[in-house]
Amino acid sequence: MGYLTKIQKVDRPTNQSFYVNLPTALAQAIEVEKGEEFEWILEDKNLLVLKRVKPVKKRLFKSGKN
């Protein structure tokens, strides 16, 4: 399942900025903290990767199979 997001462009007299919003469901799923840093990695013209600067430890989930 994907989450559609529109890019916002803000034109100012001195510069222009583009903004991308992270949907709340995704932010909660990966437990984003306020002020946390991420970096964008350009794979190609169709793929951007958003990566945490400081990785969090992976959680182990119980699989129901034993």
C-alpha positions in Angstrom: 0.0 0.0 0.0 1.3 3.4 -0.8 0.6 7.0 0.4 0.2 9.7 -2.2 1.8 13.0 -1.4 1.9 16.2 -3.3 5.0 18.4 -3.5 4.4 22.0 -2.4 6.4 24.8 -3.9 6.8 28.2 -2.1 8.1 31.1 -4.1 9.7 33.9 -2.1 11.3 37.1 -3.4 14.7 35.8 -2.4 14.4 32.0 -3.0 12.1 29.1 -3.7 11.5 26.0 -1.6 9.9 22.7 -2.2 8.2 20.8 0.7 7.2 17.1 1.0 5.0 16.0 3.9 5.5 12.6 5.6 2.1 11.0 6.2 1.3 10.5 9.8 0.6 6.8 9.4 4.2 6.3 8.1 5.8 8.6 10.7 4.1 6.6 13.5 4.9 3.3 11.9 8.7 4.1 11.9 8.5 6.0 15.2 9.8 9.3 14.0 10.8 11.7 16.8 10.5 15.5 16.6 13.7 17.1 15.3 15.1 13.8 14.0 17.3 14.1 11.0 16.9 12.3 7.7 18.7 12.6 4.4 17.4 12.2 0.8 19.3 9.9 -1.5 18.7 10.3 -5.2 18.7 6.8 -6.8 17.5 8.1 -10.2 15.0 10.5 -11.6 12.1 8.3 -10.4 13.3 7.1 -7.1 14.2 9.1 -3.9 15.2 7.3 -0.7 14.6 8.9 2.7 17.1 7.5 5.2 17.6 8.1 8.9 20.9 9.8 9.8 21.1 7.8 13.0 19.6 4.4 12.5 17.4 2.9 15.2 17.8 -0.7 16.4 15.6 -3.2 14.6 12.8 -4.8 16.6 12.2 -8.5 16.6 8.7 -9.6 16.1 7.2 -12.9 17.2 6.3 -15.0 14.3 3.6 -17.3 15.7 5.6 -20.2 14.4 7.8 -22.1 16.9 
